[in-house]
Amino acid sequence: MKPSQLVLTMQQIKKILLILAGSISLGVGILGIILPLLPTTPLLLLAAACYVRSSEKLYHWLITNKYFGSYIQNYRDGKGIPLKAKVMGVSVLCLAMSYTILFIVPFPVVKILLAAVGAYFTWFILKQKTLPKEQ
């Protein structure tokens, strides 16, 4: 095999990284179905976003999956996010950001930036429709 055949293009590297990120997000999202502190819907949405940009086959599998597809489909159809997912998502986000701001980051400018990012994502999650209980 020639050395030139081993070189990956930037497009191939991007595809591999997106598949990897989507798979990790999917795995943690699956854990979120079982563990109450992990938000399922946002992680499955992240996995779908990664897969749609990297692998049509994985994206199709995810959105048609009988266990995970409904989370993504409800969001895409504008039906909303389950209340449990919203509460968990905001709670984990606030806890993680608070801990990081108070105990990890020493620079005031970075603390302010992290607080702003946390506030934005909290607002984004809360502004989404809440999925009615029967769905």
DSSP file (Angstrom, degrees, kcal/mol; ACC not computed):
  #  RESIDUE AA STRUCTURE BP1 BP2  ACC     N-H-->O    O-->H-N    N-H-->O    O-->H-N    TCO  KAPPA ALPHA  PHI   PSI    X-CA   Y-CA   Z-CA
    1    1 A M              0   0    0      0, 0.0     5,-0.0     0, 0.0     0, 0.0   0.000 360.0 360.0 360.0 132.1    0.0    0.0    0.0
    2    2 A K    >>  -     0   0    0      1,-0.1     3,-1.5     2,-0.0     4,-0.5  -0.468 360.0-121.2 -76.9 147.9    1.4    3.4   -1.0
    3    3 A P  G >4 S+     0   0    0      0, 0.0     3,-1.2     0, 0.0     4,-0.4   0.828 111.8  62.6 -57.8 -31.7    1.7    6.1    1.7
    4    4 A S  G 34 S+     0   0    0      1,-0.3     3,-0.5     2,-0.2    -2,-0.0   0.736  96.1  59.7 -68.0 -21.0   -0.6    8.4   -0.4
    5    5 A Q  G <4 S+     0   0    0     -3,-1.5    -1,-0.3     1,-0.2    -3,-0.0   0.658  98.9  58.1 -80.0 -15.9   -3.4    5.8    0.1
    6    6 A L  S << S+     0   0    0     -3,-1.2     2,-0.4    -4,-0.5    -1,-0.2   0.576  80.2 105.7 -89.3 -10.6   -3.3    6.1    3.8
    7    7 A V        -     0   0    0     -3,-0.5     2,-0.3    -4,-0.4    -3,-0.0  -0.559  60.8-147.7 -77.0 126.7   -4.0    9.9    3.9
    8    8 A L        -     0   0    0     -2,-0.4     2,-0.1     1,-0.0    -2,-0.1  -0.728  13.9-126.2 -91.7 142.7   -7.5   10.8    5.0
    9    9 A T     >  -     0   0    0     -2,-0.3     4,-2.2     1,-0.1     5,-0.2  -0.415  25.4-109.8 -79.6 163.9   -9.1   13.9    3.6
   10   10 A M  H  > S+     0   0    0      1,-0.2     4,-2.6     2,-0.2     5,-0.2   0.865 120.5  56.3 -61.1 -36.0  -10.5   16.6    5.9
   11   11 A Q  H  > S+     0   0    0      2,-0.2     4,-2.2     1,-0.2    -1,-0.2   0.901 107.9  47.2 -63.6 -41.3  -14.0   15.5    4.8
   12   12 A Q  H  > S+     0   0    0      2,-0.2     4,-2.4     1,-0.2    -2,-0.2   0.895 112.3  49.5 -68.0 -39.9  -13.4   11.9    5.9
   13   13 A I  H  X S+     0   0    0     -4,-2.2     4,-2.6     2,-0.2    -2,-0.2   0.920 110.9  50.1 -63.9 -43.6  -11.9   13.1    9.3
   14   14 A K  H  X S+     0   0    0     -4,-2.6     4,-2.5     1,-0.2    -2,-0.2   0.915 110.7  50.0 -59.8 -44.3  -14.9   15.3    9.8
   15   15 A K  H  X S+     0   0    0     -4,-2.2     4,-2.4     2,-0.2    -2,-0.2   0.922 111.5  47.9 -61.9 -45.5  -17.3   12.4    9.1
   16   16 A I  H  X S+     0   0    0     -4,-2.4     4,-2.4     1,-0.2    -2,-0.2   0.923 112.9  48.1 -62.0 -45.5  -15.4   10.1   11.5
   17   17 A L  H  X S+     0   0    0     -4,-2.6     4,-2.8     2,-0.2    -1,-0.2   0.882 111.9  49.5 -65.1 -38.6  -15.5   12.7   14.3
   18   18 A L  H  X S+     0   0    0     -4,-2.5     4,-2.7     2,-0.2    -1,-0.2   0.898 111.5  48.4 -67.3 -40.2  -19.2   13.4   13.8
   19   19 A I  H  X S+     0   0    0     -4,-2.4     4,-2.3    -5,-0.2    -2,-0.2   0.912 113.3  48.4 -64.5 -41.5  -20.0    9.7   13.9
   20   20 A L  H  X S+     0   0    0     -4,-2.4     4,-2.4     2,-0.2    -2,-0.2   0.941 113.6  45.7 -63.4 -48.2  -17.9    9.3   17.0
   21   21 A A  H  X S+     0   0    0     -4,-2.8     4,-2.5     1,-0.2    -2,-0.2   0.905 114.0  49.6 -62.8 -41.6  -19.5   12.3   18.7
   22   22 A G  H  X S+     0   0    0     -4,-2.7     4,-2.4     2,-0.2    -1,-0.2   0.888 111.1  49.3 -64.1 -39.5  -23.0   11.1   17.7
   23   23 A S  H  X S+     0   0    0     -4,-2.3     4,-2.5     2,-0.2    -2,-0.2   0.892 111.7  47.8 -68.8 -40.0  -22.4    7.6   19.0
   24   24 A I  H  X S+     0   0    0     -4,-2.4     4,-2.5     2,-0.2     5,-0.2   0.932 113.3  48.6 -64.4 -45.1  -21.1    8.9   22.3
   25   25 A S  H  X S+     0   0    0     -4,-2.5     4,-2.4     1,-0.2    -2,-0.2   0.900 111.4  50.2 -61.3 -41.5  -24.1   11.2   22.6
   26   26 A L  H  X S+     0   0    0     -4,-2.4     4,-2.5     2,-0.2    -1,-0.2   0.924 110.0  50.5 -62.0 -45.3  -26.4    8.3   21.7
   27   27 A G  H  X S+     0   0    0     -4,-2.5     4,-1.8     1,-0.2    -2,-0.2   0.920 113.6  43.4 -60.5 -45.7  -24.8    6.1   24.4
   28   28 A V  H  X S+     0   0    0     -4,-2.5     4,-1.5     1,-0.2    -1,-0.2   0.867 112.3  54.7 -69.1 -35.2  -25.1    8.7   27.1
   29   29 A G  H  X S+     0   0    0     -4,-2.4     4,-0.7    -5,-0.2    -2,-0.2   0.883 105.8  51.9 -63.4 -38.7  -28.7    9.5   25.9
   30   30 A I  H >X S+     0   0    0     -4,-2.5     3,-1.1     1,-0.2     4,-0.8   0.905 107.4  52.3 -63.8 -41.4  -29.6    5.8   26.3
   31   31 A L  H >X S+     0   0    0     -4,-1.8     4,-3.7     1,-0.2     3,-0.7   0.849 100.9  63.9 -60.7 -32.3  -28.2    5.9   29.8
   32   32 A G  H 3< S+     0   0    0     -4,-1.5     8,-0.3     1,-0.2    -1,-0.2   0.733  93.2  60.8 -65.2 -22.7  -30.5    8.9   30.3
   33   33 A I  H << S+     0   0    0     -3,-1.1    -1,-0.2    -4,-0.7    -2,-0.2   0.865 118.1  29.7 -68.3 -34.7  -33.5    6.7   29.8
   34   34 A I  H << S+     0   0    0     -4,-0.8    -2,-0.2    -3,-0.7    -3,-0.1   0.876 115.9  59.9 -91.9 -45.2  -32.5    4.6   32.8
   35   35 A L  S >< S-     0   0    0     -4,-3.7     3,-1.2     1,-0.1    -1,-0.1  -0.764  72.0-147.0 -93.1 126.2  -30.7    7.1   35.0
   36   36 A P  T 3  S+     0   0    0      0, 0.0    -1,-0.1     0, 0.0    -4,-0.1   0.672  91.3  60.1 -68.8 -17.2  -32.8   10.1   36.1
   37   37 A L  T 3  S+     0   0    0      2,-0.1    -5,-0.1    54,-0.0    55,-0.1   0.583  88.6  80.7 -88.8  -8.2  -30.0   12.7   36.1
   38   38 A L  S <  S-     0   0    0     -3,-1.2     2,-0.4    -7,-0.2    51,-0.1  -0.861  79.6-130.3-101.7 125.5  -29.1   12.4   32.4
   39   39 A P     >  -     0   0    0      0, 0.0     4,-0.6     0, 0.0    -7,-0.2  -0.595  21.0-170.7 -75.0 124.9  -31.2   14.3   29.9
   40   40 A T  H  > S+     0   0    0     -2,-0.4     4,-2.4    -8,-0.3     5,-0.2   0.956  74.1  52.2 -80.7 -54.7  -32.3   11.9   27.1
   41   41 A T  H  > S+     0   0    0      1,-0.2     4,-2.6     2,-0.2     5,-0.2   0.900 108.5  48.0 -58.0 -49.6  -33.9   14.2   24.5
   42   42 A P  H  > S+     0   0    0      0, 0.0     4,-2.1     0, 0.0    -1,-0.2   0.888 113.9  48.7 -60.4 -36.3  -31.1   16.7   24.1
   43   43 A L  H  X S+     0   0    0     -4,-0.6     4,-2.2    -3,-0.2    -2,-0.2   0.884 111.6  48.3 -70.8 -37.4  -28.5   14.0   23.8
   44   44 A L  H  X S+     0   0    0     -4,-2.4     4,-2.5     2,-0.2    -1,-0.2   0.874 110.8  51.8 -68.7 -36.1  -30.5   12.1   21.2
   45   45 A L  H  X S+     0   0    0     -4,-2.6     4,-2.5    -5,-0.2    -2,-0.2   0.898 109.6  49.8 -64.5 -39.6  -31.0   15.4   19.3
   46   46 A L  H  X S+     0   0    0     -4,-2.1     4,-2.3    -5,-0.2    -2,-0.2   0.915 110.4  50.0 -63.7 -42.8  -27.3   15.9   19.4
   47   47 A A  H  X S+     0   0    0     -4,-2.2     4,-2.8     1,-0.2    -2,-0.2   0.922 111.2  49.0 -61.1 -43.8  -26.7   12.4   18.1
   48   48 A A  H  X S+     0   0    0     -4,-2.5     4,-2.7     1,-0.2    -2,-0.2   0.905 109.9  51.5 -62.5 -41.3  -29.2   13.0   15.3
   49   49 A A  H  X S+     0   0    0     -4,-2.5     4,-0.9     2,-0.2    -1,-0.2   0.893 112.9  45.5 -63.5 -39.2  -27.5   16.3   14.3
   50   50 A C  H  < S+     0   0    0     -4,-2.3     4,-0.4     1,-0.2     3,-0.4   0.926 115.2  46.7 -68.2 -44.5  -24.2   14.6   14.2
   51   51 A Y  H >X S+     0   0    0     -4,-2.8     4,-3.3     1,-0.2     3,-1.2   0.875 105.5  58.0 -67.6 -37.8  -25.5   11.6   12.2
   52   52 A V  H 3< S+     0   0    0     -4,-2.7    -1,-0.2     1,-0.3    -2,-0.2   0.801 111.2  44.5 -64.7 -25.6  -27.4   13.8    9.7
   53   53 A R  T 3< S+     0   0    0     -4,-0.9    -1,-0.3    -3,-0.4    -2,-0.2   0.494 128.9  23.8 -92.7  -4.8  -24.1   15.5    8.8
   54   54 A S  T <4 S+     0   0    0     -3,-1.2     2,-0.3    -4,-0.4    -2,-0.2   0.685 123.9  22.4-131.1 -32.4  -22.1   12.3    8.6
   55   55 A S     X  -     0   0    0     -4,-3.3     4,-2.4    -5,-0.2    -1,-0.2  -0.859  43.1-168.8-150.5 107.8  -24.1    9.2    7.9
   56   56 A E  H  > S+     0   0    0     -2,-0.3     4,-2.6     1,-0.2     5,-0.2   0.870  94.9  55.1 -61.2 -37.0  -27.5    8.9    6.2
   57   57 A K  H  > S+     0   0    0      2,-0.2     4,-2.1     1,-0.2    -1,-0.2   0.930 110.5  43.1 -63.9 -47.1  -27.7    5.3    7.2
   58   58 A L  H  > S+     0   0    0      2,-0.2     4,-2.4     1,-0.2    -2,-0.2   0.887 114.2  51.7 -66.6 -39.4  -27.1    6.0   11.0
   59   59 A Y  H  X S+     0   0    0     -4,-2.4     4,-2.6    -8,-0.4     5,-0.2   0.939 110.9  47.2 -62.2 -47.4  -29.5    9.0   10.9
   60   60 A H  H  X S+     0   0    0     -4,-2.6     4,-1.5     1,-0.2    -2,-0.2   0.913 112.1  50.8 -61.4 -42.9  -32.3    6.9    9.3
   61   61 A W  H  X S+     0   0    0     -4,-2.1     4,-0.6    -5,-0.2    -1,-0.2   0.916 112.1  47.8 -59.8 -43.4  -31.7    4.1   11.8
   62   62 A L  H >< S+     0   0    0     -4,-2.4     3,-0.8     1,-0.2    -2,-0.2   0.934 112.9  44.8 -66.7 -47.5  -31.9    6.6   14.7
   63   63 A I  H 3< S+     0   0    0     -4,-2.6    -1,-0.2     1,-0.2    -2,-0.2   0.712 118.5  43.8 -75.5 -17.4  -35.0    8.5   13.7
   64   64 A T  H 3< S+     0   0    0     -4,-1.5    -1,-0.2    -5,-0.2    -2,-0.2   0.429  84.0 121.4-101.5  -0.3  -36.9    5.3   12.8
   65   65 A N    <X  -     0   0    0     -3,-0.8     4,-1.9    -4,-0.6     5,-0.4  -0.410  64.0-137.1 -65.0 134.5  -35.8    3.4   15.9
   66   66 A K  T  4 S+     0   0    0      1,-0.2    -1,-0.1     2,-0.2     4,-0.1   0.724 100.5  39.5 -69.0 -20.0  -38.8    2.2   18.0
   67   67 A Y  T  4 S+     0   0    0      2,-0.1    -1,-0.2     3,-0.1     4,-0.2   0.837 131.0  20.1 -94.6 -39.3  -37.1    3.2   21.3
   68   68 A F  T >> S+     0   0    0     -6,-0.2     4,-1.2     2,-0.1     3,-0.8   0.700 103.3  79.8-105.6 -25.0  -35.4    6.5   20.4
   69   69 A G  H 3X S+     0   0    0     -4,-1.9     4,-3.0     1,-0.2     5,-0.2   0.817  86.4  60.6 -58.9 -34.7  -37.1    7.8   17.3
   70   70 A S  H 3> S+     0   0    0     -5,-0.4     4,-2.6     1,-0.2    -1,-0.2   0.864  99.8  55.8 -65.2 -35.4  -40.1    9.2   19.2
   71   71 A Y  H <> S+     0   0    0     -3,-0.8     4,-1.4     2,-0.2    -1,-0.2   0.941 115.5  37.8 -59.4 -46.9  -37.9   11.6   21.2
   72   72 A I  H  X S+     0   0    0     -4,-1.2     4,-2.8     2,-0.2    -2,-0.2   0.914 116.1  51.7 -72.1 -43.8  -36.5   13.1   18.0
   73   73 A Q  H  X S+     0   0    0     -4,-3.0     4,-2.5     1,-0.2     6,-0.3   0.902 107.5  52.5 -62.8 -42.4  -39.7   13.0   16.0
   74   74 A N  H  <>S+     0   0    0     -4,-2.6     5,-2.3    -5,-0.2     6,-1.2   0.900 112.9  45.1 -60.8 -40.4  -41.7   14.8   18.7
   75   75 A Y  H ><5S+     0   0    0     -4,-1.4     3,-1.4    -5,-0.2    -2,-0.2   0.941 114.1  48.0 -67.5 -47.3  -39.1   17.6   18.8
   76   76 A R  H 3<5S+     0   0    0     -4,-2.8    -2,-0.2     1,-0.3    -1,-0.2   0.845 109.8  53.1 -63.1 -34.2  -39.0   17.8   15.0
   77   77 A D  T 3<5S-     0   0    0     -4,-2.5    -1,-0.3    -5,-0.2    -2,-0.2   0.467 116.5-114.6 -81.0  -0.9  -42.7   17.9   14.7
   78   78 A G  T < 5S+     0   0    0     -3,-1.4    -3,-0.2    -4,-0.2    -2,-0.1   0.642  81.4 124.9  79.1  14.2  -42.9   20.7   17.1
   79   79 A K      < -     0   0    0     -5,-2.3     2,-0.2    -6,-0.3    -4,-0.2   0.797  67.0-128.2 -76.7 -28.3  -44.8   18.7   19.8
   80   80 A G        -     0   0    0     -6,-1.2    50,-0.2    51,-0.1    -1,-0.2  -0.642  19.5 -60.3 119.4-173.4  -42.1   19.5   22.3
   81   81 A I  E     -a  130   0A   0     48,-2.7    50,-2.2    -2,-0.2     5,-0.1  -0.915  57.0 -99.2-114.7 139.1  -39.8   17.9   24.9
   82   82 A P  E  >  -a  131   0A   0      0, 0.0     4,-2.0     0, 0.0     3,-0.3  -0.262  29.7-121.6 -57.2 145.5  -41.0   15.8   27.8
   83   83 A L  H  > S+     0   0    0     48,-0.5     4,-2.8     1,-0.2     5,-0.2   0.886 113.0  56.4 -56.1 -41.7  -41.2   17.8   31.1
   84   84 A K  H  > S+     0   0    0      1,-0.2     4,-2.7     2,-0.2     5,-0.2   0.904 107.0  49.4 -58.0 -42.6  -38.8   15.3   32.7
   85   85 A A  H  > S+     0   0    0     -3,-0.3     4,-2.6     2,-0.2    -1,-0.2   0.885 111.7  48.6 -66.0 -38.6  -36.2   16.0   30.0
   86   86 A K  H  X S+     0   0    0     -4,-2.0     4,-2.5     2,-0.2     5,-0.3   0.940 113.7  45.6 -66.2 -46.3  -36.6   19.8   30.5
   87   87 A V  H  X S+     0   0    0     -4,-2.8     4,-2.4     1,-0.2    -2,-0.2   0.934 117.4  43.9 -62.8 -46.3  -36.2   19.6   34.2
   88   88 A M  H  X S+     0   0    0     -4,-2.7     4,-2.9    -5,-0.2     5,-0.3   0.914 113.2  51.6 -66.1 -42.8  -33.3   17.2   34.1
   89   89 A G  H  X S+     0   0    0     -4,-2.6     4,-2.2    -5,-0.2    -2,-0.2   0.935 114.6  41.5 -60.0 -47.9  -31.6   19.2   31.3
   90   90 A V  H  X S+     0   0    0     -4,-2.5     4,-2.8    -5,-0.2     5,-0.2   0.894 115.7  51.2 -67.8 -39.9  -31.8   22.5   33.1
   91   91 A S  H  X S+     0   0    0     -4,-2.4     4,-2.7    -5,-0.3     5,-0.2   0.947 113.1  43.3 -63.5 -48.9  -30.9   20.9   36.5
   92   92 A V  H  X S+     0   0    0     -4,-2.9     4,-2.8     1,-0.2     5,-0.3   0.914 114.8  51.2 -63.8 -42.1  -27.8   19.2   35.2
   93   93 A L  H  X S+     0   0    0     -4,-2.2     4,-2.6    -5,-0.3     5,-0.3   0.936 112.6  45.2 -60.3 -47.3  -26.8   22.3   33.2
   94   94 A C  H  X S+     0   0    0     -4,-2.8     4,-2.7     2,-0.2     5,-0.2   0.915 114.9  47.5 -65.0 -43.1  -27.1   24.6   36.2
   95   95 A L  H  X S+     0   0    0     -4,-2.7     4,-2.5    -5,-0.2     5,-0.2   0.939 115.1  45.0 -63.2 -46.7  -25.3   22.2   38.5
   96   96 A A  H  X S+     0   0    0     -4,-2.8     4,-2.4    -5,-0.2    -2,-0.2   0.928 116.7  44.9 -64.8 -45.3  -22.4   21.6   36.1
   97   97 A M  H  X S+     0   0    0     -4,-2.6     4,-3.0    -5,-0.3     5,-0.2   0.919 113.8  50.0 -65.9 -43.0  -22.1   25.3   35.3
   98   98 A S  H  X S+     0   0    0     -4,-2.7     4,-2.8    -5,-0.3     5,-0.3   0.937 112.4  46.7 -61.6 -46.9  -22.3   26.4   38.9
   99   99 A Y  H  X>S+     0   0    0     -4,-2.5     4,-2.8    -5,-0.2     5,-0.7   0.931 115.0  47.0 -60.4 -45.9  -19.7   23.9   40.0
  100  100 A T  I  X>S+     0   0    0     -4,-2.4     5,-2.5    -5,-0.2     4,-1.5   0.924 115.1  45.3 -63.0 -45.2  -17.4   24.9   37.1
  101  101 A I  I  <5S+     0   0    0     -4,-3.0    -2,-0.2    -5,-0.2    -1,-0.2   0.908 120.7  38.5 -65.9 -42.6  -17.8   28.6   37.8
  102  102 A L  I  <5S+     0   0    0     -4,-2.8    -2,-0.2    -5,-0.2    -1,-0.2   0.863 133.2  15.4 -78.4 -36.6  -17.4   28.4   41.5
  103  103 A F  I  <5S+     0   0    0     -4,-2.8    -3,-0.2    -5,-0.3    -2,-0.2   0.642 126.0  37.0-118.4 -17.1  -14.7   25.8   41.9
  104  104 A I  I  <<S+     0   0    0     -4,-1.5    -3,-0.2    -5,-0.7    -4,-0.1   0.868  97.9  64.5-106.2 -51.2  -12.8   25.2   38.6
  105  105 A V      < -     0   0    0     -5,-2.5    -1,-0.1     1,-0.1     6,-0.0  -0.658  50.9-174.9 -86.8 123.9  -12.4   28.3   36.6
  106  106 A P        +     0   0    0      0, 0.0    -1,-0.1     0, 0.0    -5,-0.0   0.654  58.1  88.6 -89.6 -14.9  -10.2   31.0   38.2
  107  107 A F     >  -     0   0    0      1,-0.1     4,-2.1     2,-0.0     3,-0.2  -0.732  64.9-149.2 -94.3 124.5  -10.7   33.8   35.6
  108  108 A P  H  > S+     0   0    0      0, 0.0     4,-2.3     0, 0.0     5,-0.2   0.852  97.7  54.2 -57.8 -37.7  -13.6   36.2   36.1
  109  109 A V  H  > S+     0   0    0      1,-0.2     4,-2.2     2,-0.2     5,-0.1   0.908 110.0  46.5 -65.1 -41.0  -14.1   36.8   32.4
  110  110 A V  H  > S+     0   0    0     -3,-0.2     4,-2.8     2,-0.2    -1,-0.2   0.873 110.0  54.5 -68.7 -36.9  -14.4   33.1   31.7
  111  111 A K  H  X S+     0   0    0     -4,-2.1     4,-2.3     2,-0.2    -2,-0.2   0.918 109.6  47.0 -60.9 -43.9  -16.8   32.8   34.6
  112  112 A I  H  X S+     0   0    0     -4,-2.3     4,-2.3     2,-0.2    -2,-0.2   0.911 112.1  50.3 -64.6 -42.8  -19.0   35.4   33.1
  113  113 A L  H  X S+     0   0    0     -4,-2.2     4,-2.5     2,-0.2    -2,-0.2   0.923 111.2  48.4 -61.7 -44.8  -18.8   33.8   29.7
  114  114 A L  H  X S+     0   0    0     -4,-2.8     4,-2.8     1,-0.2    -2,-0.2   0.901 110.5  51.4 -62.5 -41.3  -19.8   30.4   31.2
  115  115 A A  H  X S+     0   0    0     -4,-2.3     4,-2.4     2,-0.2    -1,-0.2   0.900 110.7  49.0 -62.5 -40.4  -22.7   32.0   33.0
  116  116 A A  H  X S+     0   0    0     -4,-2.3     4,-2.4     2,-0.2    -2,-0.2   0.914 112.0  47.9 -65.8 -42.7  -23.9   33.6   29.8
  117  117 A V  H  X S+     0   0    0     -4,-2.5     4,-2.4     2,-0.2     5,-0.2   0.930 113.1  48.6 -63.2 -45.3  -23.6   30.3   27.9
  118  118 A G  H  X S+     0   0    0     -4,-2.8     4,-2.2     1,-0.2    -2,-0.2   0.900 111.3  50.0 -60.5 -41.9  -25.5   28.5   30.7
  119  119 A A  H  X S+     0   0    0     -4,-2.4     4,-2.5     2,-0.2    -1,-0.2   0.900 110.0  51.0 -64.4 -41.0  -28.2   31.1   30.8
  120  120 A Y  H  X S+     0   0    0     -4,-2.4     4,-2.7     2,-0.2    -2,-0.2   0.947 112.7  44.3 -62.1 -48.6  -28.6   30.9   27.0
  121  121 A F  H  X S+     0   0    0     -4,-2.4     4,-2.3     2,-0.2    -1,-0.2   0.840 112.1  53.1 -69.3 -31.6  -29.0   27.1   27.0
  122  122 A T  H  X S+     0   0    0     -4,-2.2     4,-2.6    -5,-0.2    -1,-0.2   0.949 111.7  46.1 -62.8 -48.3  -31.4   27.3   30.0
  123  123 A W  H  X S+     0   0    0     -4,-2.5     4,-2.0     1,-0.2    -2,-0.2   0.915 111.7  52.2 -58.9 -44.5  -33.5   29.8   28.1
  124  124 A F  H  X S+     0   0    0     -4,-2.7     4,-0.6     1,-0.2    -1,-0.2   0.916 112.2  44.5 -61.6 -44.4  -33.4   27.7   24.9
  125  125 A I  H >< S+     0   0    0     -4,-2.3     3,-0.9     1,-0.2    -1,-0.2   0.928 114.7  48.7 -65.5 -45.2  -34.5   24.5   26.8
  126  126 A L  H 3< S+     0   0    0     -4,-2.6    -1,-0.2     1,-0.2    -2,-0.2   0.784 104.7  58.5 -69.4 -26.7  -37.3   26.3   28.7
  127  127 A K  H 3< S+     0   0    0     -4,-2.0    -1,-0.2    -5,-0.2    -2,-0.2   0.665  86.1  98.7 -78.3 -13.7  -38.7   28.0   25.6
  128  128 A Q  S << S-     0   0    0     -3,-0.9   -53,-0.0    -4,-0.6    -3,-0.0  -0.406  88.2 -97.1 -70.0 148.6  -39.3   24.7   23.9
  129  129 A K        -     0   0    0    -54,-0.1   -48,-2.7    -2,-0.1     2,-0.5  -0.292  35.1-121.2 -60.9 149.8  -42.9   23.3   24.1
  130  130 A T  E     -a   81   0A   0    -50,-0.2    -1,-0.1    -3,-0.1     3,-0.1  -0.859  26.4-121.0 -96.3 127.5  -43.5   20.8   26.8
  131  131 A L  E     -a   82   0A   0    -50,-2.2   -48,-0.5    -2,-0.5   -51,-0.1  -0.483  32.2-110.9 -68.2 126.6  -44.7   17.5   25.4
  132  132 A P    >   -     0   0    0      0, 0.0     3,-1.6     0, 0.0    -1,-0.1  -0.244  27.3-113.4 -57.4 149.9  -48.2   16.6   26.8
  133  133 A K  T 3  S+     0   0    0      1,-0.3    -2,-0.1     2,-0.2     0, 0.0   0.829 109.8  61.5 -56.4 -40.6  -48.1   13.6   29.2
  134  134 A E  T 3         0   0    0      1,-0.3    -1,-0.3     0, 0.0    -3,-0.0   0.627 360.0 360.0 -69.0 -11.8  -50.2   11.2   27.0
  135  135 A Q    <         0   0    0     -3,-1.6    -1,-0.3   -61,-0.0    -2,-0.2   0.434 360.0 360.0 -94.8 360.0  -47.6   11.3   24.2
